[in-house]
């Protein structure tokens, strides 16, 4: 369905009934990356997914994007769907969005679940993302679509489930190269790390044990900066752990939500 959020029409899906869980996808993805986890959780929760501006079935304007803008967009999604308080789940770059949302609108976030969190790029990663933005502008999405599955999916998933590998590749290829570059630049401009200590709600950080982007040691280091956070390790999972281990991830989210006040 199309909803009006933060002045834009976005594509969103809502499944099930119960306490709401709002899923925010990361760079190059769309709400469909949460399909398996959302379907599982919809038996006991209202599971909401959406495509942020520039991704998936949402409009693709060539504008300047920002983490702050994505956070206001997430707030707008909740308002449009009549959600006053929810568990917010963010993957990768969307961890920065979720942190910004929880810090700026604390009444909305009942709890945060951050998968493979990238809240702010470390110095060594900045030229990598600058180069990535330049590369897609010059060469299109093809080279990135070939490279990304190696970190997103575990080797076991890529070998045993080539269909999943192919669908992940197709999801990346479907991006508009210029907008993907603009989304990279939104991450490059993230200052969400300074907001981490302001997050008041309980927070769960999930790290895939095969994730080269946000490995367990880095995720544990980040967790120490929150007021109330813990870390769980997803066995056999790469950076896109909701694809590698969807049932395990859904179960972890459900247990976390059940323990919230």
C-alpha positions as CSV (number, residue, x, y, z in Angstrom):
1,X,0.0,0.0,0.0
2,X,1.0,3.6,-0.5
3,X,1.2,5.8,2.6
4,X,2.0,9.5,3.1
5,X,5.0,9.9,5.4
6,X,7.1,13.0,6.0
7,X,5.7,14.7,2.9
8,X,6.3,11.7,0.5
9,X,4.3,8.7,-0.7
10,X,6.1,5.5,0.4
11,X,5.3,1.8,-0.2
12,X,4.6,0.0,3.1
13,X,3.2,-3.4,4.2
14,X,1.5,-4.3,7.5
15,X,1.0,-7.9,8.6
16,X,-0.7,-9.4,11.6
17,X,-2.1,-7.8,14.8
18,X,-0.6,-7.2,18.2
19,X,2.2,-5.0,19.6
20,X,3.8,-3.3,16.6
21,X,7.3,-3.9,15.3
22,X,8.6,-1.5,12.6
23,X,11.4,-2.8,10.4
24,X,13.8,-0.4,8.6
25,X,16.0,-1.8,5.8
26,X,19.5,-0.8,5.1
27,X,21.5,0.5,2.1
28,X,20.6,-1.0,-1.2
29,X,17.7,-3.1,0.1
30,X,14.0,-2.6,0.6
31,X,11.3,-3.7,2.9
32,X,11.2,-7.1,1.2
33,X,14.5,-8.0,2.9
34,X,12.4,-8.5,6.1
35,X,9.8,-10.7,4.4
36,X,10.6,-14.0,6.2
37,X,11.1,-12.4,9.6
38,X,8.0,-10.3,9.3
39,X,5.8,-13.2,8.2
40,X,7.0,-15.2,11.2
41,X,6.4,-12.4,13.7
42,X,3.0,-11.5,12.2
43,X,1.5,-14.5,14.1
44,X,1.8,-12.5,17.4
45,X,2.7,-8.9,16.4
46,X,1.8,-6.2,13.9
47,X,4.9,-6.3,11.6
48,X,5.4,-3.2,9.5
49,X,7.9,-3.0,6.6
50,X,8.4,-0.2,4.1
51,X,10.7,1.0,1.4
52,X,12.4,4.3,2.3
53,X,12.5,7.1,-0.2
54,X,14.6,6.2,-3.2
55,X,14.3,2.4,-2.6
56,X,12.1,-0.5,-3.7
57,X,8.6,0.5,-4.8
58,X,8.8,4.0,-3.2
59,X,9.5,7.1,-5.4
60,X,13.1,7.7,-6.4
61,X,13.8,11.4,-6.4
62,X,17.4,12.5,-6.9
63,X,17.7,14.7,-3.8
64,X,20.1,15.0,-0.9
65,X,19.3,12.3,1.6
66,X,20.3,12.2,5.3
67,X,20.0,10.0,8.3
68,X,17.9,12.6,10.0
69,X,15.6,12.7,7.0
70,X,15.2,8.9,7.1
71,X,14.4,9.1,10.9
72,X,11.7,11.6,10.3
73,X,10.4,9.4,7.5
74,X,10.2,6.4,9.9
75,X,8.3,8.6,12.3
76,X,5.9,9.5,9.5
77,X,5.4,5.9,8.7
78,X,4.3,5.2,12.3
79,X,2.0,8.2,12.3
80,X,0.4,7.2,9.0
81,X,-0.3,3.7,10.3
82,X,-1.6,4.9,13.7
83,X,1.4,3.5,15.6
84,X,2.2,5.4,18.8
85,X,4.8,3.1,20.3
86,X,6.8,0.3,18.7
87,X,9.8,-1.9,18.7
88,X,12.0,-0.4,16.0
89,X,14.3,-2.8,14.1
90,X,17.1,-1.4,12.0
91,X,19.6,-3.2,9.8
92,X,23.1,-2.0,9.0
93,X,22.9,1.7,8.0
94,X,19.3,1.8,9.4
95,X,20.8,1.4,12.8
96,X,21.8,5.0,12.5
97,X,18.2,5.8,11.5
98,X,16.8,3.9,14.5
99,X,19.2,5.5,16.9
100,X,18.3,9.0,15.6
101,X,14.6,8.2,15.8
102,X,14.8,6.9,19.4
103,X,17.0,9.8,20.6
104,X,14.8,12.5,19.0
105,X,11.4,10.8,19.6
106,X,11.8,8.7,22.7
107,X,8.1,8.2,23.2
108,X,7.9,6.3,19.9
109,X,10.6,3.6,20.6
110,X,9.6,0.9,23.0
111,X,12.8,-0.8,22.3
112,X,15.5,-1.0,19.6
113,X,16.8,-4.1,17.8
114,X,19.9,-3.3,15.7
115,X,21.2,-6.0,13.3
116,X,24.7,-5.6,12.0
117,X,24.7,-2.0,13.2
118,X,26.5,0.7,11.3
119,X,25.7,3.8,13.2
120,X,28.6,5.9,11.9
121,X,31.4,5.1,9.6
122,X,34.8,4.6,11.1
123,X,37.6,6.6,9.6
124,X,39.0,3.7,7.6
125,X,35.6,3.0,6.0
126,X,35.0,6.6,4.8
127,X,37.1,6.3,1.6
128,X,35.6,2.9,0.9
129,X,32.1,4.4,0.7
130,X,33.3,7.4,-1.2
131,X,34.8,5.1,-3.7
132,X,31.6,3.0,-3.8
133,X,29.5,6.0,-4.6
134,X,31.9,7.1,-7.3
135,X,32.0,3.5,-8.7
136,X,28.3,3.1,-9.1
137,X,28.0,6.5,-10.7
138,X,30.7,5.5,-13.2
139,X,29.9,1.8,-13.8
140,X,26.4,1.2,-12.6
141,X,25.2,-1.4,-10.0
142,X,26.8,-4.5,-11.7
143,X,30.2,-4.6,-9.9
144,X,28.6,-3.9,-6.5
145,X,25.9,-6.5,-7.0
146,X,28.7,-9.1,-7.7
147,X,30.7,-8.1,-4.6
148,X,28.2,-7.5,-1.9
149,X,26.8,-11.0,-1.5
150,X,30.2,-12.2,-0.2
151,X,29.7,-10.2,3.0
152,X,26.0,-10.1,3.2
153,X,25.4,-13.9,3.0
154,X,27.4,-16.6,4.7
155,X,29.3,-18.9,2.5
156,X,27.0,-21.7,3.6
157,X,24.0,-19.8,2.4
158,X,25.5,-18.9,-0.9
159,X,26.5,-22.5,-1.6
160,X,23.4,-24.2,-0.3
161,X,20.8,-21.7,-1.5
162,X,21.9,-20.2,-4.9
163,X,18.4,-18.9,-5.4
164,X,18.8,-16.6,-2.3
165,X,22.1,-15.5,-3.6
166,X,20.6,-14.6,-7.0
167,X,17.6,-12.8,-5.4
168,X,20.0,-10.7,-3.2
169,X,22.0,-9.8,-6.3
170,X,18.8,-8.8,-8.2
171,X,17.8,-6.6,-5.3
172,X,21.1,-4.7,-5.5
173,X,20.9,-4.5,-9.3
174,X,17.4,-2.9,-9.0
175,X,18.8,0.2,-7.4
176,X,19.1,3.5,-9.3
177,X,22.9,4.0,-9.3
178,X,22.7,7.8,-8.6
179,X,20.3,7.3,-5.8
180,X,22.3,4.5,-4.3
181,X,25.3,6.8,-4.4
182,X,23.2,9.5,-2.7
183,X,22.3,7.0,0.0
184,X,25.9,6.2,0.5
185,X,26.6,9.9,1.0
186,X,23.8,10.0,3.6
187,X,25.7,7.4,5.6
188,X,29.0,9.3,5.0
189,X,27.3,12.3,6.7
190,X,26.0,10.3,9.7
191,X,26.7,11.7,13.1
192,X,24.3,9.4,14.9
193,X,27.1,8.0,17.1
194,X,26.8,11.1,19.3
195,X,23.2,10.2,19.9
196,X,23.8,6.7,21.2
197,X,24.1,7.7,24.9
198,X,20.8,9.5,24.6
199,X,18.8,6.4,23.6
200,X,16.8,5.6,26.7
201,X,14.9,2.5,25.7
202,X,16.2,-1.1,26.0
203,X,18.4,-2.0,23.0
204,X,19.4,-5.4,21.5
205,X,22.3,-5.6,19.1
206,X,22.7,-8.6,16.9
207,X,26.0,-9.6,15.3
208,X,26.4,-12.3,12.7
209,X,29.4,-14.5,13.4
210,X,30.2,-14.4,9.7
211,X,29.7,-10.6,9.3
212,X,32.7,-8.7,8.0
213,X,30.9,-5.4,8.0
214,X,29.8,-5.3,11.7
215,X,31.7,-8.2,13.3
216,X,30.9,-9.2,16.9
217,X,33.8,-7.3,18.5
218,X,32.8,-4.1,16.9
219,X,29.1,-4.6,17.8
220,X,30.1,-5.4,21.4
221,X,32.2,-2.2,21.5
222,X,29.2,-0.2,20.3
223,X,26.8,-1.8,22.8
224,X,28.9,-0.5,25.7
225,X,28.0,3.1,24.6
226,X,24.2,2.6,25.1
227,X,22.5,3.2,28.5
228,X,20.9,-0.2,28.4
229,X,22.0,-2.7,25.7
230,X,23.0,-6.3,25.2
231,X,24.5,-8.2,22.4
232,X,23.5,-11.6,20.9
233,X,25.5,-13.5,18.3
234,X,23.6,-15.0,15.3
235,X,25.4,-18.2,14.4
236,X,26.0,-18.9,10.8
237,X,25.0,-15.4,9.7
238,X,26.6,-12.8,7.5
239,X,25.7,-9.1,7.4
240,X,22.2,-9.8,6.1
241,X,21.3,-12.1,8.9
242,X,17.6,-11.7,8.4
243,X,18.2,-13.6,5.1
244,X,20.7,-16.1,6.4
245,X,18.9,-17.0,9.6
246,X,15.3,-15.6,9.3
247,X,13.6,-17.8,11.9
248,X,16.4,-17.4,14.4
249,X,16.4,-13.7,14.0
250,X,12.6,-13.5,14.3
251,X,12.7,-15.6,17.4
252,X,15.3,-13.4,19.0
253,X,13.3,-10.3,18.2
254,X,10.1,-11.9,19.6
255,X,11.9,-12.8,22.9
256,X,13.3,-9.3,23.2
257,X,9.9,-7.7,22.6
258,X,8.2,-10.1,25.1
259,X,10.6,-8.9,27.8
260,X,9.9,-5.2,27.4
261,X,7.8,-3.3,29.8
